[in-house]
Amino acid sequence: MAFNSFPEWNKLVFTKSSAEDRAPNLVANLPPYKETVLVTDGRRVWLDIFDEDAWLYLMISNKRVTEVIAWMYLPQPYKEATNDI
């Protein structure tokens, strides 16, 4: 799992290869595949993993990537401050 000291939301960027396409063909700004990250649909937040088989999908929720608008690395685990004198 990847951790980040100051996590921020990363918006997914969906593009179509042509005006006739009904669904997006390309998705940019993805996290590394098979890494656990936080994802959101704008209303809910959950842990999930991006992966690709015949199409790009979320492994844990089994949702389509088009159902997600952003992702974030997991925050660093809490560490107790030490008072070494």
C-alpha positions in Angstrom: 0.0 0.0 0.0 1.2 3.5 -0.8 1.0 6.1 1.9 1.3 9.8 1.6 2.0 12.4 4.4 -0.3 15.0 2.9 -2.9 13.2 0.8 -4.9 15.1 -1.8 -7.8 14.1 -4.1 -6.7 13.4 -7.6 -9.5 14.0 -10.1 -9.9 11.4 -12.9 -9.9 12.9 -16.4 -12.2 11.1 -18.9 -11.8 11.7 -22.6 -13.4 10.3 -25.8 -11.5 9.4 -28.9 -14.2 10.7 -31.1 -17.4 12.8 -30.9 -19.5 9.7 -31.8 -18.3 7.7 -28.8 -21.0 7.5 -26.1 -18.7 6.4 -23.3 -15.2 7.6 -22.4 -12.4 5.6 -24.0 -9.4 7.1 -22.1 -8.9 7.8 -18.4 -6.0 9.9 -17.2 -4.6 10.6 -13.7 -5.1 7.1 -12.4 -3.2 5.7 -9.4 -0.9 2.7 -9.9 -2.9 -0.5 -10.6 -3.4 -2.9 -7.8 -2.8 -0.3 -5.0 -5.3 0.3 -2.3 -6.5 3.9 -2.5 -9.5 5.9 -1.3 -12.0 6.7 -4.0 -15.1 8.9 -4.2 -18.2 9.3 -6.3 -18.8 12.8 -4.9 -21.1 11.5 -2.2 -19.4 8.5 -0.6 -15.7 7.5 0.1 -14.4 4.0 0.2 -11.3 1.9 -0.2 -10.8 0.3 -3.6 -8.2 -0.9 -6.1 -8.0 0.0 -9.8 -7.2 -2.8 -12.2 -7.6 -3.7 -15.8 -8.8 -6.9 -17.5 -10.9 -6.5 -20.6 -11.8 -3.0 -19.3 -10.7 -0.8 -16.4 -12.6 -1.5 -13.2 -12.5 -1.3 -9.4 -11.5 -4.6 -7.8 -13.2 -4.3 -4.4 -16.5 -2.7 -5.2 -16.6 -4.1 -8.7 -17.8 -0.7 -9.9 -17.0 0.8 -13.3 -14.3 3.6 -13.3 -16.8 6.0 -14.7 -18.7 5.8 -11.4 -15.7 7.4 -9.6 -14.6 11.0 -9.9 -11.4 11.1 -7.8 -9.0 9.0 -5.8 -6.5 9.6 -3.0 -3.5 7.8 -1.5 -4.0 6.5 2.0 -2.7 8.8 4.7 0.3 7.9 6.8 -0.5 5.7 9.8 -0.5 7.6 13.1 2.8 7.5 15.1 3.1 8.5 18.7 5.5 11.3 19.3 8.6 10.3 21.3 10.1 12.4 24.0 13.7 11.3 23.8 15.8 13.5 26.0 
